Amino acid sequence: MSINKNKLIDEIETLKEEFAKTTDKLVKDVKRQDKIMARSDKRQRQEYDELQKKFLEVEALQKEIEDTQKEVVFTMGAIGESRSKETGNHVKRVAEYSKILALYYGLPAKEAEMLKQASPMHDIGKVAIPDAVLNKPGRFNEEERRIMDTHAQLGYDMLKMSNRPLLKMAATVAYEHHEKYNGTGYPNQLKGEEIHIYGRITALADVFDALGSDRCYKEAWDDERIFNMFKEERGKHFDPKLIDIFFENLDEFLKIRESLKDTF
């Protein structure tokens, strides 16, 4: 019995030693793995930080590109207006009016802001109209009117090939801002909601500012005359919903006009 007992003890001692060796080996393996993981985590962290840095650089570059694009669009619009002896404040006012109309119509804030940036390009096609027609005092004859009316198509043709959202929107604005709600506008005699909302909004913003400004062919209208004309043209020239928005928020439009008055 004593011999068997001793043998059992020996086996237990042997198992204990083997377990200790195995445990030591496992501990070493775990520690070694921890070191590997630590180095890997550090490397991954560095790679992640570098990637984030590049993302920030790309975002900054993208913002710079977008800001430059907006500046170019506004400048091009101002050039188009200056050829017809209009001030740069005309396109600024039209831009602000367009944004207000878009927001109250229900367009998302981002889209309304983009329309504000695109609307200055509404008359870019005028750069291709001869000065003799563009700056003629008084009424056009039939041929001069035909030439002048091509500026919507010309503006669209200048912008339509771009894939950038801002310029695509500007192309629509240039093309459709002379369409009329009752289908008697140009260049395509579109009617009602066939006219893109960007065109309908810019049409109202542009006409409001144009009527209230001196031009080479006319003197500025007083507000009462403008307001009466808008009421008469509700559902004819202009989208009736936009006319309602205009009168419901008239104070905001007049405030913009006052803050961006022309100075000579």
C-alpha positions in Angstrom: 0.0 0.0 0.0 2.9 2.3 0.9 4.6 1.6 -2.4 1.5 2.3 -4.4 1.0 5.5 -2.4 4.5 6.7 -3.2 4.0 5.9 -6.8 0.9 8.0 -6.9 2.7 10.9 -5.3 5.5 10.5 -7.9 2.9 10.7 -10.7 1.3 13.8 -9.2 4.7 15.4 -8.8 5.5 14.6 -12.4 2.2 16.1 -13.5 2.8 19.1 -11.4 6.2 19.7 -13.1 4.8 19.2 -16.6 1.8 21.5 -15.7 4.3 24.1 -14.5 6.3 23.9 -17.7 3.2 24.1 -19.8 1.9 27.1 -17.8 5.3 28.8 -18.1 5.2 28.2 -21.8 1.7 29.6 -22.1 2.6 32.6 -20.1 5.6 33.3 -22.3 3.4 32.8 -25.4 0.8 35.2 -24.1 3.4 37.8 -23.2 5.0 37.4 -26.6 1.6 37.8 -28.3 0.8 40.8 -26.1 4.0 42.4 -27.4 3.1 41.6 -31.0 -0.4 43.0 -30.5 1.0 46.1 -28.8 3.3 46.7 -31.8 0.5 45.9 -34.2 -1.9 48.3 -32.3 0.7 51.0 -32.4 1.2 50.5 -36.1 -2.5 50.4 -36.7 -3.0 53.6 -34.6 -0.3 55.3 -36.6 -1.9 54.2 -39.9 -5.3 55.3 -38.6 -4.0 58.7 -37.6 -2.2 59.2 -41.0 -5.4 58.2 -42.7 -7.5 60.7 -40.7 -4.9 63.4 -41.5 -5.3 62.6 -45.2 -9.1 62.7 -44.9 -8.9 66.2 -43.3 -6.5 67.3 -46.1 -9.0 66.0 -48.7 -11.9 67.7 -46.9 -10.0 71.0 -46.8 -9.1 70.7 -50.5 -12.7 69.9 -51.4 -14.0 72.9 -49.5 -11.4 75.1 -51.2 -12.5 73.7 -54.6 -16.2 74.3 -53.7 -15.5 77.9 -52.5 -13.5 78.6 -55.7 -16.3 77.2 -57.8 -18.9 79.4 -56.0 -16.7 82.4 -56.5 -16.2 81.7 -60.2 -19.9 81.2 -60.7 -20.8 84.5 -59.0 -18.0 86.3 -60.9 -19.2 84.9 -64.3 -22.8 85.9 -63.4 -21.6 89.4 -62.5 -19.7 89.7 -65.8 -22.8 88.7 -67.7 -24.8 91.4 -65.9 -22.1 94.1 -66.3 -22.2 93.8 -70.1 -25.8 94.9 -70.0 -24.9 97.9 -67.8 -26.3 96.4 -64.6 -24.6 96.4 -61.2 -23.1 93.5 -59.4 -25.7 94.1 -56.7 -28.4 92.9 -59.0 -27.0 89.3 -58.9 -26.5 89.5 -55.2 -30.1 90.6 -54.6 -31.4 87.9 -56.9 -29.3 85.3 -55.1 -30.7 86.3 -51.7 -34.3 86.5 -53.0 -33.9 83.1 -54.5 -32.8 81.5 -51.3 -35.7 83.0 -49.3 -38.2 81.8 -51.9 -36.6 78.3 -52.0 -36.7 77.9 -48.2 -40.3 79.1 -47.8 -41.3 76.9 -50.8 -39.9 73.9 -48.8 -36.6 73.1 -50.4 -34.0 71.7 -48.0 -31.6 74.3 -46.6 -28.6 72.9 -48.5 -30.5 73.0 -51.8 -31.7 76.5 -51.1 -28.1 77.6 -50.4 -27.0 76.0 -53.7 -29.7 77.9 -55.6 -28.4 81.1 -54.0 -25.0 80.2 -55.5 -26.4 79.2 -58.9 -28.9 82.0 -59.5 -26.3 84.7 -60.4 -25.7 82.7 -63.6 -29.2 83.2 -64.9 -28.2 85.6 -67.6 -24.7 84.3 -68.4 -25.9 83.8 -72.0 -25.9 87.6 -72.4 -22.1 87.5 -72.8 -22.8 86.2 -76.4 -25.3 88.9 -77.3 -24.0 91.8 -79.4 -23.6 95.1 -77.4 -25.8 96.9 -80.0 -28.7 94.7 -79.0 -27.8 94.2 -75.3 -27.5 97.9 -74.5 -30.0 99.3 -76.9 -32.1 102.1 -75.2 -35.8 101.6 -75.9 -37.7 98.7 -77.3 -36.3 96.0 -79.5 -37.6 95.4 -83.0 -38.6 91.8 -83.9 -35.1 90.7 -85.0 -33.4 92.3 -82.0 -35.9 90.5 -79.7 -35.3 87.2 -81.4 -31.5 87.7 -80.8 -32.0 88.7 -77.2 -34.2 85.8 -76.4 -31.4 83.4 -77.5 -29.5 84.2 -74.3 -31.4 81.5 -72.3 -30.3 78.8 -74.8 -26.8 80.2 -75.0 -26.4 80.2 -71.2 -27.6 76.6 -71.0 -25.2 75.5 -73.8 -22.3 77.1 -71.9 -23.1 75.1 -68.7 -24.9 71.9 -69.6 -21.8 69.7 -70.1 -20.6 70.1 -66.5 -21.2 67.2 -64.1 -20.8 69.4 -61.0 -24.1 69.9 -59.1 -23.8 73.7 -58.8 -23.2 74.2 -62.5 -25.9 71.7 -63.5 -28.3 73.7 -61.3 -27.0 77.0 -62.9 -27.6 75.5 -66.4 -31.3 74.8 -65.5 -31.6 78.3 -64.1 -30.2 79.9 -67.2 -32.4 77.8 -69.5 -35.7 78.1 -67.7 -35.9 81.5 -65.9 -37.7 83.1 -68.9 -40.4 80.4 -69.0 -43.8 81.5 -67.8 -46.3 79.6 -65.7 -49.0 79.8 -68.4 -46.7 78.4 -71.1 -46.1 81.7 -73.0 -42.4 82.1 -72.1 -39.2 81.0 -73.8 -37.3 79.1 -75.1 -39.5 76.0 -74.8 -43.0 77.3 -73.8 -43.0 75.1 -70.7 -46.1 75.3 -68.5 -46.7 75.1 -64.8 -44.6 72.5 -63.0 -43.0 71.5 -66.3 -40.8 74.4 -65.4 -38.2 73.4 -62.9 -38.7 75.0 -59.5 -35.2 76.5 -59.9 -36.4 78.4 -63.0 -39.7 79.4 -61.4 -38.0 80.8 -58.3 -35.3 82.7 -60.2 -37.9 84.1 -62.6 -39.7 85.8 -59.8 -36.5 87.0 -58.0 -35.1 88.4 -61.3 -38.2 90.2 -62.3 -38.7 91.7 -58.9 -35.3 93.2 -58.9 -35.3 94.2 -62.6 -38.6 96.1 -62.3 -37.3 98.0 -59.3 -34.0 99.0 -60.9 -33.1 101.6 -63.6 -32.1 100.0 -66.9 -30.9 101.4 -70.1 -34.3 100.9 -71.6 -36.5 102.0 -68.7 -36.7 103.7 -65.3 -37.3 101.8 -62.1 -41.0 101.1 -61.2 -42.4 102.1 -57.9 -43.4 99.4 -55.4 -47.1 99.8 -55.9 -46.8 99.2 -59.6 -44.6 96.2 -59.1 -47.0 94.7 -56.5 -50.0 95.2 -58.8 -48.2 93.6 -61.7 -47.3 90.6 -59.5 -50.9 90.1 -58.4 -52.1 90.3 -62.0 -49.4 87.8 -63.2 -50.1 85.3 -60.4 -50.7 82.0 -62.3 -49.8 83.7 -65.6 -46.1 84.7 -65.6 -45.4 83.4 -62.1 -46.0 80.3 -60.0 -49.0 81.3 -57.8 -47.5 79.6 -54.7 -44.3 81.7 -55.1 -46.3 84.9 -55.5 -48.1 84.1 -52.2 -44.8 83.4 -50.5 -43.5 86.7 -51.8 -46.3 88.8 -50.3 -46.4 86.8 -47.1 -42.8 87.6 -46.5 -42.5 90.9 -48.2 -40.7 92.6 -45.4 -37.7 90.2 -45.8 -37.4 91.0 -49.5 -37.6 94.7 -48.9 -34.9 94.4 -46.2 -32.6 92.6 -48.6 -33.2 95.2 -51.3 -32.4 98.0 -48.8 -29.2 96.3 -47.6 -27.9 95.8 -51.1 -28.9 99.0 -52.7 -27.0 100.1 -55.8 -24.5 102.9 -55.2 -23.5 105.1 -58.1 
